[in-house]
Amino acid sequence: MSYAQFLSDKLKAAGADEGCMLTVESSGKSYRGVLMPHHEFSGEDILILKMKSGYNVGIRMDKDSSVKVESKPVERVKNEDLPKPKDGLKTIVLIGTGGTIASYVDYRTGAVHPALSTADMINAVPEIMDIANLQAKVLFSIFSENMTVPHWQKLAEAIAEELNNGADGVIVPHGTDTMGYTAAAVSFMLGDVSKPVVFVGAQRSSDRPSSDASSNLMAAARFIVNGNRAGVFVCMHDTPGDDSFAIHAGTRVRKMHSSRRDAFQSINVPPVAHLDRDGKITFNTPGRPVSKDRCEVSPDMC
């Protein structure tokens, strides 16, 4: 079903296209949000806005309602450039695989795309460059439900290659739905890996005000730089807020909720460590320190 003629005329007169930030006045109330596509099952007089909270609101319009365009959608341009390395900082390699942490919502279609580059994610959290030199590569750009055993094997080999080439640690941005499975598989394939490998995800895409993508990435980087703990881990929020992050063992973690920031929990054991928002690390379990041993891969372990 398309818009009613009066509403279509209002949108055209205002220059409002899908993806525009609008201020809408209707029935004595004011709304501000991004114009979403008109659903075929929506009424012809209903305008759908995505609010700052991330939720969609349907607004019944009439001939007295008003529409004002606040801003047009900004075309996304991938930024592949990274700052030059700084002396004295550890080197972390980000190996991108896709998922919500590397996604954005296309408000002109309503679809979520795994389209942000790994370099984009680094540049979105510039404070990471103050504590480590970062390199970035995209191994896959898929949703985590499409991960298969060959993907796990290729990922483990890529991680080992980076560690053996001198990286002090690896961060793997990954979709949350199957991140626990991938972390476990990679844990077994890498065995007693001599450096930290940290999987990190996001429950909400990077363009949402409530996104946890940047804070999870920063916490993972701080753990690699300051933790002196070898192994395969998962770093996610420990609380709904931004005050605490949990480091889970890759073989002991599970996603327990579809949307909560603190959806990941360690099963039958406490988390390996907690980080506060300032980066202070509190360890809960003993573990292996970082070493210079060569990283070996056993792909048949999964």
C-alpha positions as CSV (number, residue, x, y, z in Angstrom):
1,M,0.0,0.0,0.0
2,S,1.4,3.4,-0.9
3,Y,0.9,6.7,0.9
4,A,-2.3,8.7,0.6
5,Q,-2.1,11.4,-2.0
6,F,-2.1,14.2,0.6
7,L,0.8,12.6,2.5
8,S,2.7,11.9,-0.6
9,D,2.3,15.6,-1.6
10,K,3.5,16.7,1.8
11,L,6.6,14.6,1.7
12,K,7.4,15.8,-1.9
13,A,6.9,19.4,-1.0
14,A,9.2,19.1,2.0
15,G,11.8,17.3,0.0
16,A,11.6,14.3,2.4
17,D,13.2,11.1,1.2
18,E,13.7,7.8,3.0
19,G,16.7,8.3,5.3
20,C,16.0,12.0,6.0
21,M,15.9,13.3,9.6
22,L,12.4,14.8,10.0
23,T,10.5,16.9,12.5
24,V,6.8,15.9,12.2
25,E,3.9,17.7,13.9
26,S,0.6,15.8,14.1
27,S,-2.4,15.8,16.4
28,G,-0.7,18.4,18.7
29,K,2.5,16.3,19.2
30,S,6.0,16.7,17.8
31,Y,8.2,13.8,16.7
32,R,11.8,13.8,15.4
33,G,13.3,10.8,13.7
34,V,14.6,9.2,10.5
35,L,12.0,8.5,7.8
36,M,11.7,4.8,7.2
37,P,10.3,2.9,4.2
38,H,6.5,2.7,4.1
39,H,5.5,-0.9,4.8
40,E,3.0,-2.5,2.5
41,F,0.9,-3.4,5.5
42,S,0.9,0.1,7.0
43,G,-2.1,2.4,6.6
44,E,-1.8,4.9,3.8
45,D,-1.9,7.8,6.3
46,I,0.9,6.3,8.5
47,L,4.4,7.8,8.5
48,I,7.1,5.6,10.1
49,L,10.1,7.3,11.9
50,K,13.0,5.6,13.6
51,M,13.5,7.5,16.9
52,K,16.7,8.3,18.7
53,S,16.0,5.3,21.0
54,G,16.3,3.0,17.9
55,Y,12.6,2.1,18.0
56,N,10.2,2.8,15.1
57,V,7.1,4.8,15.6
58,G,4.1,5.0,13.4
59,I,2.5,8.4,13.2
60,R,-1.0,8.9,11.9
61,M,-1.0,12.0,9.6
62,D,-3.8,14.2,8.4
63,K,-4.0,17.3,6.1
64,D,-3.1,19.6,9.0
65,S,0.1,17.7,9.9
66,S,3.4,19.2,9.0
67,V,6.7,17.7,7.8
68,K,10.1,19.5,8.0
69,V,13.4,18.0,6.8
70,E,16.2,18.6,9.4
71,S,19.0,16.8,7.4
72,K,19.6,14.5,4.5
73,P,21.1,11.1,4.8
74,V,24.9,11.0,4.6
75,E,26.4,8.6,2.1
76,R,28.8,6.3,3.8
77,V,32.4,6.3,2.6
78,K,34.7,3.6,3.7
79,N,37.9,4.9,5.3
80,E,40.7,2.5,4.7
81,D,43.5,4.7,6.0
82,L,45.0,4.1,9.4
83,P,47.4,6.3,11.4
84,K,51.2,5.6,11.2
85,P,52.5,3.3,14.0
86,K,53.9,4.9,17.1
87,D,57.1,3.7,18.8
88,G,56.7,1.8,22.1
89,L,53.2,0.6,21.5
90,K,52.1,-3.0,21.1
91,T,50.6,-4.1,17.8
92,I,47.1,-5.4,17.6
93,V,45.6,-6.9,14.4
94,L,41.9,-6.7,13.8
95,I,40.6,-9.5,11.6
96,G,37.1,-8.7,10.4
97,T,34.4,-11.3,9.8
98,G,31.2,-9.3,9.7
99,G,28.2,-9.2,12.0
100,T,26.4,-6.4,13.8
101,I,29.6,-4.9,15.1
102,A,30.6,-4.2,11.5
103,S,27.0,-3.3,10.3
104,Y,24.9,-0.3,9.7
105,V,21.2,0.2,9.0
106,D,20.3,1.4,5.5
107,Y,17.3,3.6,6.4
108,R,16.3,3.9,2.8
109,T,15.6,0.1,2.7
110,G,15.4,-0.8,6.4
111,A,18.0,-3.5,5.9
112,V,21.1,-4.2,8.0
113,H,24.3,-4.5,6.0
114,P,27.6,-6.0,7.1
115,A,29.4,-3.3,5.2
116,L,31.7,-1.3,7.5
117,S,35.4,-2.1,6.9
118,T,37.6,-3.1,9.8
119,A,39.5,0.2,9.3
120,D,36.2,2.0,9.7
121,M,35.7,0.4,13.1
122,I,39.2,1.4,14.3
123,N,38.7,5.0,13.1
124,A,35.4,5.1,14.9
125,V,37.3,4.6,18.2
126,P,40.3,6.9,17.8
127,E,41.3,6.5,21.5
128,I,42.4,2.9,20.7
129,M,45.3,4.4,18.7
130,D,46.6,6.0,21.9
131,I,47.3,2.6,23.5
132,A,48.2,0.3,20.6
133,N,49.3,0.3,16.9
134,L,46.5,-1.3,14.9
135,Q,46.4,-3.1,11.6
136,A,43.2,-4.2,9.9
137,K,42.2,-6.9,7.5
138,V,38.8,-8.2,6.4
139,L,38.7,-12.0,6.2
140,F,35.0,-12.4,5.7
141,S,32.0,-10.0,5.5
142,I,29.2,-12.3,6.5
143,F,26.6,-12.7,9.2
144,S,27.6,-15.1,11.9
145,E,24.8,-17.6,11.2
146,N,26.6,-18.2,7.9
147,M,29.8,-19.3,9.6
148,T,30.9,-22.9,8.8
149,V,33.7,-25.2,9.7
150,P,35.9,-24.1,6.7
151,H,35.4,-20.4,7.9
152,W,36.6,-21.4,11.4
153,Q,39.6,-23.1,10.0
154,K,40.5,-20.2,7.7
155,L,40.1,-17.8,10.6
156,A,42.4,-19.9,12.9
157,E,45.1,-20.0,10.2
158,A,44.8,-16.2,9.7
159,I,45.1,-15.5,13.5
160,A,48.2,-17.8,13.7
161,E,49.8,-16.1,10.8
162,E,49.4,-12.6,12.3
163,L,50.7,-13.8,15.7
164,N,53.7,-15.5,14.2
165,N,54.4,-12.4,12.1
166,G,54.9,-10.3,15.3
167,A,51.4,-9.1,16.4
168,D,51.1,-8.9,20.2
169,G,47.4,-9.9,20.0
170,V,44.4,-10.3,17.7
171,I,40.9,-8.9,17.9
172,V,38.2,-10.7,15.9
173,P,35.0,-8.6,15.4
174,H,32.3,-11.2,15.0
175,G,28.5,-11.5,14.9
176,T,27.1,-12.4,18.3
177,D,24.7,-15.2,17.3
178,T,27.4,-17.8,16.8
179,M,30.4,-16.0,18.3
180,G,30.6,-18.5,21.2
181,Y,30.8,-21.4,18.8
182,T,33.5,-19.8,16.7
183,A,35.5,-18.8,19.8
184,A,35.3,-22.4,21.1
185,A,36.4,-23.9,17.7
186,V,39.3,-21.5,17.4
187,S,40.3,-22.2,21.0
188,F,40.7,-25.9,20.2
189,M,42.5,-25.3,16.9
190,L,45.0,-22.9,18.4
191,G,45.6,-25.0,21.6
192,D,48.0,-23.3,24.0
193,V,48.2,-20.1,21.9
194,S,51.0,-17.9,23.3
195,K,49.3,-14.5,22.9
196,P,45.8,-13.1,23.5
197,V,43.1,-13.6,20.9
198,V,39.9,-11.7,21.7
199,F,36.5,-12.1,20.0
200,V,34.3,-9.0,20.3
201,G,30.8,-8.3,19.1
202,A,28.0,-5.8,19.4
203,Q,24.3,-6.3,20.3
204,R,23.4,-3.1,18.5
205,S,24.7,-1.7,15.2
206,S,27.3,1.0,15.1
207,D,24.9,3.7,13.9
208,R,22.6,3.4,16.9
209,P,23.0,5.7,19.9
210,S,22.9,2.7,22.2
211,S,25.6,0.8,20.2
212,D,28.1,-1.2,22.3
213,A,30.5,-1.7,19.4
214,S,33.1,1.0,20.2
215,S,33.2,0.3,24.0
216,N,33.6,-3.4,23.5
217,L,36.5,-2.9,21.0
218,M,38.2,-0.5,23.4
219,A,37.9,-3.0,26.3
220,A,39.3,-5.8,24.2
221,A,42.3,-3.7,23.2
222,R,43.0,-2.7,26.8
223,F,42.9,-6.3,27.8
224,I,45.4,-7.3,25.2
225,V,47.7,-4.4,26.0
226,N,47.6,-4.6,29.8
227,G,46.4,-8.1,30.6
228,N,49.5,-10.3,30.0
229,R,47.1,-13.3,29.5
230,A,47.4,-15.8,26.7
231,G,44.4,-17.6,25.3
232,V,41.2,-17.2,23.3
233,F,38.6,-15.0,24.9
234,V,35.3,-13.2,24.3
235,C,35.0,-9.6,25.5
236,M,31.5,-8.1,25.9
237,H,29.5,-5.9,28.3
238,D,29.1,-7.3,31.8
239,T,26.2,-5.0,32.6
240,P,23.5,-3.1,30.6
241,G,25.5,0.1,31.0
242,D,29.1,1.0,30.0
243,D,30.6,0.5,33.5
244,S,31.9,-3.0,33.3
245,F,33.1,-5.5,30.7
246,A,33.7,-9.3,31.1
247,I,36.5,-11.4,29.5
248,H,35.2,-14.9,29.0
249,A,37.1,-18.0,28.1
250,G,36.4,-19.0,24.5
251,T,35.4,-22.5,25.5
252,R,33.1,-21.4,28.3
253,V,30.9,-18.7,27.0
254,R,27.4,-18.6,25.7
255,K,24.9,-15.9,24.4
256,M,22.0,-15.9,26.8
257,H,19.8,-13.1,25.4
258,S,18.9,-11.8,22.0
259,S,19.4,-8.1,22.6
260,R,20.8,-7.3,26.1
261,R,24.3,-5.8,26.1
262,D,25.3,-8.2,28.9
263,A,23.9,-11.2,26.9
264,F,27.1,-13.2,27.2
265,Q,27.9,-15.3,30.3
266,S,30.5,-17.8,31.3
267,I,29.0,-21.2,31.9
268,N,29.8,-23.0,35.2
269,V,32.9,-20.8,35.8
270,P,33.4,-17.1,36.6
271,P,34.6,-14.9,33.8
272,V,38.4,-14.8,33.3
273,A,38.5,-11.1,34.2
274,H,36.5,-7.9,34.5
275,L,37.4,-4.5,33.1
276,D,35.9,-1.2,34.4
277,R,35.3,1.7,32.1
278,D,38.8,3.1,32.9
279,G,40.5,-0.1,31.8
280,K,41.4,-1.5,35.3
281,I,41.5,-5.3,35.0
282,T,40.5,-7.6,37.8
283,F,41.3,-11.3,37.2
284,N,39.0,-14.0,38.6
285,T,40.9,-17.1,37.5
286,P,44.6,-18.1,37.0
287,G,45.9,-18.4,33.5
288,R,49.0,-18.5,31.2
289,P,51.1,-15.4,30.7
290,V,52.0,-14.2,27.3
291,S,55.1,-15.8,25.7
292,K,57.0,-15.7,22.4
293,D,56.3,-19.3,21.5
294,R,55.2,-20.0,17.9
295,C,51.5,-20.4,17.3
296,E,50.5,-23.7,15.8
297,V,47.2,-24.6,14.2
298,S,45.4,-27.9,14.4
299,P,42.5,-27.5,11.9
300,D,41.3,-31.1,12.5
301,M,40.4,-30.2,16.1
302,C,37.0,-28.8,14.9
